[in-house]
Amino acid sequence: MKNRLSALRSDRGWSQHTLAEALGVSRQTVISIEKGRFDPSLPLAFRIAETFECAIEDVFSPSPDTSHD
């Protein structure tokens, strides 16, 4: 899954630590999500979207190589 978390965070001028505190997760979790090493749970994905006042689809999108055959 691809995400725009880093760009959204940067647009707000937030550090990874600031976002982590707002979401109630560790800074390492934010780093892992931004680098695509960790896909958040659905409740966390909703919290992220709510924090940035946008839809989940505005933050996360399927990777182009993901096949649903």
N, C-alpha and C positions, 0 to 999 in steps of 0.2 A: 504494500500500500504506500502510495506517495502522500506527502502532506506539505502544507504551506506554513507549518507552525513557526519555523524560524523567521520567515518573512513577516508574518502577522505580528510576532513578538517584536521584531525590529522596528516595524512601522509605528508601534506604540512607544518605542524607546525603553522597553522593559528588558531587564536582565533575565537570564535563565532562572536565577534565584527568585526574582520577583514573581515570575510566572508560576514557578513551583509552589510558592507560598499561596498564591491566589487559588491554585488548584488543589492544594492540600496533598501534594506529592513531593518526592525528593527532587533535587536538582538533577541528579543522575537519571531519573525517570524522564524528565524533560529532554535531556541530552539524548537519551536513547530513542525517544520518539522522533526528535528532529532528525536524527541520523538514519532513521528507518530501521533500526535494530529491534524495535519493540512497537507492536501495535497496541494501542490502548484498549481497555475494556470499553464496552458500549457506554456505561455510565460516565466513565472518564471522558470519552469522546464528546458526549453531550455537554459535560461541564466545560470542556475546552471551547466548544462552539458558543456556549452561553457567555463565557468570559469575553470572547471576541465579538459578541452580539451578531453572530452569523449562523448560517446553516452548517450542519456537519459536512455537507458536500462542498462547502466553501473552504474547508480545512483539509479534508481527506478525499482521496480519489484512488480507485484501483490502479495498480501498476499495469502498464500497457501489455505486459507479457503474461498477465493472469488469464488463464483459460478456464471457461465454465462449460466445457463439453461434457 
